[in-house]
Amino acid sequence: MTSPPGPVIAVIGPTAAGKSSLSIELARALGGEIVNVDSMQLYRGMDIGTAKLSLDERAGVPHHLLDIWDITEPASVATYQRLARATIADIHSRGRIPLLVGGSGLYVRAVLENFEFPGTDERIRAELEAELARHGPAPLYERLASVDPGAAAEILPSNGRRIVRALEVISLTGERFTARLPEPAQVYAAVQLGVDLDAAALDERIAVRVGHMWDAGLVDEVRRLAGLGLRAGRTARNALGYRQVLTYLDGQCTERDVQEQTVRATRRFARRQRSWFRRDPQVIWVDGATDDLVTRALASVRSVTGGVG
């Protein structure tokens, strides 16, 4: 058997834990390039609400798979998998190290593991989409949580499209959606670094981040994207912050209320992300608040890879 290509370093964990800043330092130390694995940073124009790094903040480190989709295009994990693996191969071909960076757990697994995608059934899909149109995502999400809590932990309760897809796969295969996820496999010689904080610190950091997003003009960003078709984007319109601001723009609540709703929704999402990543025993966890975070992360990478970089 041939050894898997590598190395690939994945910097993962809940939102606002400090993944982006750590990844920049690791890339500079190891001769790396960053491959985005945040499903919402794939969309053009969704900058403030996704905490997308500016060009200056990227500090000269090449970033890949940002701004590749229009906001009206539905997300596709299968398409992302193909693009990400091609990008990783290109980075390796130039003697550089790819760093997967982001908090979209399903996308991480789709790249790193032997992940195949079940087919579709038009009848089942149509029935589920009709139910979604009649009643909204809440009852479908409750059904998913009852039959597959693991899948529900990864999917936003507002993301009707992904809820429908998970229920479709369950109907097609007779198995939980998460049962279709592979056991850890040797697609790459990968090191997974999980960045986390204690719950209170992460909650505070999320509140501060959302406040900064408002100060930076999130409402204006959503207003502009709404004029470009955001409401027609089945994936993009459900992104954290964007969905909440759309309700404000529609006159359904005050701006203060929607900012508080965004903080609460982001905190819930961070807990689901933590639950998803904590299930994987291969993840090496580092404390995002420690003063020597970069040193510890580099030591963890080198202990697994035998001194890469």
C-alpha positions as CSV (number, residue, x, y, z in Angstrom):
1,M,0.0,0.0,0.0
2,T,1.2,3.5,-0.8
3,S,1.4,6.2,1.8
4,P,-1.3,8.9,1.7
5,P,-0.2,12.3,0.4
6,G,0.6,14.9,2.9
7,P,0.9,16.6,5.1
8,V,-2.3,18.5,5.4
9,I,-2.9,20.6,8.5
10,A,-6.5,21.3,9.5
11,V,-7.2,24.2,12.0
12,I,-10.7,23.7,13.2
13,G,-13.1,24.4,16.1
14,P,-15.9,26.7,17.0
15,T,-16.4,30.1,15.6
16,A,-14.5,33.0,17.3
17,A,-12.0,30.7,19.0
18,G,-9.0,32.1,17.2
19,K,-8.5,29.8,14.2
20,S,-7.8,32.5,11.6
21,S,-5.0,34.2,13.6
22,L,-3.4,30.9,14.5
23,S,-3.5,29.7,10.9
24,I,-1.7,32.8,9.6
25,E,1.2,32.2,12.1
26,L,1.4,28.5,11.3
27,A,1.4,29.2,7.6
28,R,4.3,31.7,8.0
29,A,6.2,29.3,10.2
30,L,5.7,26.2,8.0
31,G,5.7,27.6,4.5
32,G,2.0,27.0,4.1
33,E,-1.0,28.2,2.2
34,I,-4.6,28.4,3.6
35,V,-7.5,26.6,2.1
36,N,-10.8,28.0,3.3
37,V,-13.2,25.4,4.9
38,D,-15.9,27.8,6.1
39,S,-18.9,27.2,4.0
40,M,-20.1,30.8,4.1
41,Q,-16.8,32.4,3.2
42,L,-17.2,30.6,-0.2
43,Y,-19.7,33.3,-1.1
44,R,-18.7,36.6,-2.8
45,G,-19.6,39.7,-0.9
46,M,-20.3,37.9,2.4
47,D,-17.4,39.5,4.2
48,I,-18.3,41.2,7.4
49,G,-20.8,38.6,8.7
50,T,-18.4,35.7,8.0
51,A,-15.4,37.4,9.6
52,K,-13.5,37.0,6.3
53,L,-9.9,38.2,6.7
54,S,-9.0,41.3,4.7
55,L,-6.0,41.3,2.4
56,D,-4.0,43.1,5.0
57,E,-5.0,40.7,7.7
58,R,-3.8,37.7,5.5
59,A,-0.3,39.0,5.9
60,G,0.9,37.9,2.5
61,V,-0.2,34.3,3.1
62,P,-2.0,32.9,0.0
63,H,-5.7,32.0,0.7
64,H,-7.7,29.7,-1.6
65,L,-11.4,29.0,-2.1
66,L,-12.7,32.3,-0.9
67,D,-15.4,34.2,-2.9
68,I,-16.0,31.4,-5.4
69,W,-19.8,31.3,-5.5
70,D,-22.5,33.8,-6.2
71,I,-24.9,34.3,-3.3
72,T,-27.8,32.8,-5.2
73,E,-25.9,29.5,-5.8
74,P,-26.8,26.6,-3.4
75,A,-23.8,25.2,-1.5
76,S,-22.6,21.7,-2.6
77,V,-20.3,19.7,-0.4
78,A,-19.5,17.4,-3.4
79,T,-18.3,20.4,-5.5
80,Y,-16.3,21.8,-2.6
81,Q,-14.6,18.4,-2.1
82,R,-13.5,18.3,-5.7
83,L,-12.2,21.9,-5.6
84,A,-10.5,21.6,-2.3
85,R,-8.6,18.4,-3.2
86,A,-7.5,19.9,-6.5
87,T,-6.2,22.9,-4.6
88,I,-4.4,20.8,-2.0
89,A,-2.7,18.8,-4.9
90,D,-1.6,22.1,-6.4
91,I,-0.1,23.4,-3.1
92,H,1.7,20.1,-2.6
93,S,3.1,20.2,-6.2
94,R,4.8,23.5,-5.3
95,G,6.4,22.1,-2.2
96,R,4.1,24.0,0.1
97,I,1.9,22.8,3.0
98,P,-1.9,23.2,2.8
99,L,-3.8,24.4,5.9
100,L,-7.5,23.7,5.9
101,V,-9.0,26.5,8.1
102,G,-12.6,26.8,9.2
103,G,-15.5,25.5,11.3
104,S,-17.7,23.6,8.8
105,G,-17.3,20.1,10.1
106,L,-18.9,18.3,7.2
107,Y,-16.7,20.1,4.7
108,V,-13.6,19.1,6.7
109,R,-14.6,15.5,6.7
110,A,-15.5,15.5,3.0
111,V,-11.9,16.6,2.2
112,L,-9.9,14.5,4.6
113,E,-11.8,11.2,4.5
114,N,-13.1,8.7,2.1
115,F,-16.4,10.5,1.7
116,E,-18.9,9.5,-0.9
117,F,-22.2,11.2,-1.6
118,P,-25.5,9.2,-1.8
119,G,-27.7,9.8,-4.8
120,T,-31.0,11.6,-4.8
121,D,-34.7,10.6,-5.2
122,E,-36.8,13.2,-6.9
123,R,-40.1,12.0,-5.3
124,I,-38.7,12.0,-1.7
125,R,-37.0,15.4,-2.3
126,A,-40.2,16.9,-3.6
127,E,-42.2,15.7,-0.7
128,L,-39.8,17.1,1.8
129,E,-39.4,20.4,0.0
130,A,-43.2,20.8,-0.1
131,E,-43.4,20.2,3.6
132,L,-40.6,22.7,4.1
133,A,-42.5,25.3,2.0
134,R,-45.8,24.7,4.0
135,H,-44.4,24.6,7.6
136,G,-40.9,25.9,7.5
137,P,-37.7,24.2,8.8
138,A,-38.7,23.7,12.5
139,P,-40.7,20.5,12.3
140,L,-38.3,18.9,9.8
141,Y,-35.4,19.8,12.1
142,E,-37.2,18.2,15.1
143,R,-37.7,15.1,13.0
144,L,-34.0,15.0,12.1
145,A,-33.0,15.5,15.7
146,S,-35.1,12.6,16.8
147,V,-33.7,10.1,14.2
148,D,-30.1,11.5,13.9
149,P,-29.0,13.8,16.7
150,G,-25.5,13.9,15.2
151,A,-26.7,15.3,11.9
152,A,-28.9,17.8,13.7
153,A,-25.8,19.0,15.8
154,E,-24.0,19.9,12.5
155,I,-26.9,21.6,10.7
156,L,-28.4,25.0,11.6
157,P,-32.1,24.7,12.5
158,S,-32.9,27.4,9.9
159,N,-31.0,25.6,7.0
160,G,-34.0,24.0,5.4
161,R,-32.0,22.8,2.4
162,R,-29.5,20.8,4.4
163,I,-32.2,19.4,6.7
164,V,-34.1,18.2,3.6
165,R,-31.0,16.6,2.2
166,A,-30.2,14.8,5.5
167,L,-33.8,13.4,5.7
168,E,-33.7,12.4,2.1
169,V,-30.5,10.4,2.6
170,I,-32.0,8.7,5.7
171,S,-35.1,7.8,3.6
172,L,-32.9,6.5,0.8
173,T,-30.5,4.4,2.8
174,G,-32.4,3.4,5.9
175,E,-29.5,4.7,7.9
176,R,-28.7,7.8,9.9
177,F,-27.2,10.5,7.8
178,T,-24.1,10.5,10.1
179,A,-23.9,6.7,9.5
180,R,-23.0,7.6,5.9
181,L,-20.0,9.5,7.2
182,P,-16.8,7.4,7.0
183,E,-14.6,6.2,9.7
184,P,-11.4,8.3,9.7
185,A,-9.5,7.3,6.6
186,Q,-6.1,7.9,5.1
187,V,-6.9,10.2,2.3
188,Y,-4.1,12.6,3.5
189,A,-1.5,12.4,6.2
190,A,-3.4,15.0,8.2
191,V,-2.9,16.8,11.5
192,Q,-6.1,18.2,12.9
193,L,-5.7,21.0,15.4
194,G,-8.8,22.0,17.3
195,V,-8.8,25.5,18.7
196,D,-11.2,26.2,21.6
197,L,-11.9,28.3,24.7
198,D,-13.9,27.7,27.8
199,A,-17.6,28.4,27.3
200,A,-17.7,31.7,29.2
201,A,-14.7,33.1,27.3
202,L,-16.1,32.0,24.0
203,D,-19.5,33.5,24.7
204,E,-17.9,36.8,25.5
205,R,-15.7,36.7,22.4
206,I,-18.8,36.0,20.2
207,A,-20.6,39.0,21.7
208,V,-17.6,41.3,21.0
209,R,-17.2,39.9,17.5
210,V,-20.9,40.5,16.7
211,G,-20.6,44.1,18.0
212,H,-17.6,44.6,15.8
213,M,-19.6,43.3,12.8
214,W,-22.3,45.9,13.5
215,D,-19.7,48.6,13.8
216,A,-18.1,47.5,10.5
217,G,-21.4,47.8,8.6
218,L,-23.0,44.4,8.6
219,V,-26.5,45.8,8.1
220,D,-25.4,47.8,5.1
221,E,-23.6,44.7,3.7
222,V,-26.8,42.6,4.0
223,R,-28.9,45.4,2.5
224,R,-26.5,45.6,-0.5
225,L,-26.6,41.8,-0.9
226,A,-30.4,41.7,-0.6
227,G,-30.4,44.0,-3.7
228,L,-28.2,41.4,-5.5
229,G,-30.5,38.4,-4.7
230,L,-29.6,37.2,-1.2
231,R,-33.2,36.2,-0.4
232,A,-33.1,33.8,-3.4
233,G,-29.9,32.1,-2.2
234,R,-31.1,29.0,-0.5
235,T,-27.8,28.6,1.4
236,A,-26.5,32.1,1.7
237,R,-29.7,33.7,3.1
238,N,-29.5,31.3,6.1
239,A,-26.0,32.3,7.2
240,L,-25.6,33.5,10.8
241,G,-26.2,37.2,11.0
242,Y,-27.5,37.5,7.4
243,R,-30.8,35.7,8.2
244,Q,-31.3,37.8,11.3
245,V,-30.6,41.1,9.6
246,L,-33.0,40.2,6.8
247,T,-35.8,40.1,9.3
248,Y,-34.8,43.6,10.5
249,L,-34.8,44.9,7.0
250,D,-38.2,43.4,6.5
251,G,-39.4,45.4,9.5
252,Q,-40.0,42.4,11.8
253,C,-37.9,43.5,14.7
254,T,-35.6,46.3,15.9
255,E,-31.9,46.5,15.1
256,R,-31.0,46.1,18.7
257,D,-33.2,42.9,18.9
258,V,-31.6,41.5,15.8
259,Q,-28.1,42.1,17.1
260,E,-28.9,40.2,20.3
261,Q,-30.6,37.4,18.3
262,T,-27.4,37.1,16.3
263,V,-25.3,36.7,19.4
264,R,-27.6,34.0,20.8
265,A,-27.7,32.1,17.5
266,T,-23.9,32.3,17.1
267,R,-23.4,30.9,20.6
268,R,-25.7,28.0,19.9
269,F,-23.9,27.3,16.7
270,A,-20.5,27.4,18.4
271,R,-21.8,24.7,20.8
272,R,-22.9,22.5,18.0
273,Q,-19.5,23.0,16.3
274,R,-17.7,22.0,19.5
275,S,-19.9,18.9,19.8
276,W,-19.2,17.8,16.2
277,F,-15.4,18.2,16.4
278,R,-15.1,16.7,19.9
279,R,-16.4,13.4,18.6
280,D,-13.3,12.9,16.6
281,P,-10.5,11.4,18.7
282,Q,-7.9,12.4,16.1
283,V,-8.3,16.1,16.9
284,I,-5.5,17.6,19.0
285,W,-7.0,20.4,21.1
286,V,-5.2,23.6,22.0
287,D,-6.4,26.5,24.2
288,G,-7.1,29.6,22.1
289,A,-6.5,31.8,25.1
290,T,-3.0,30.6,26.0
291,D,-0.1,33.0,25.6
292,D,2.1,30.4,23.8
293,L,-0.7,29.1,21.5
294,V,1.5,29.2,18.3
295,T,4.4,27.4,20.0
296,R,2.1,24.7,21.3
297,A,0.4,24.3,18.0
298,L,3.7,24.0,16.1
299,A,4.9,21.4,18.6
300,S,1.8,19.4,18.1
301,V,2.2,19.5,14.3
302,R,5.8,18.5,14.4
303,S,5.2,15.7,16.9
304,V,2.8,14.1,14.4
305,T,4.6,14.9,11.2
306,G,8.1,14.2,12.4
307,G,9.3,17.8,12.2
308,V,7.7,19.3,9.1
309,G,8.6,22.9,8.6
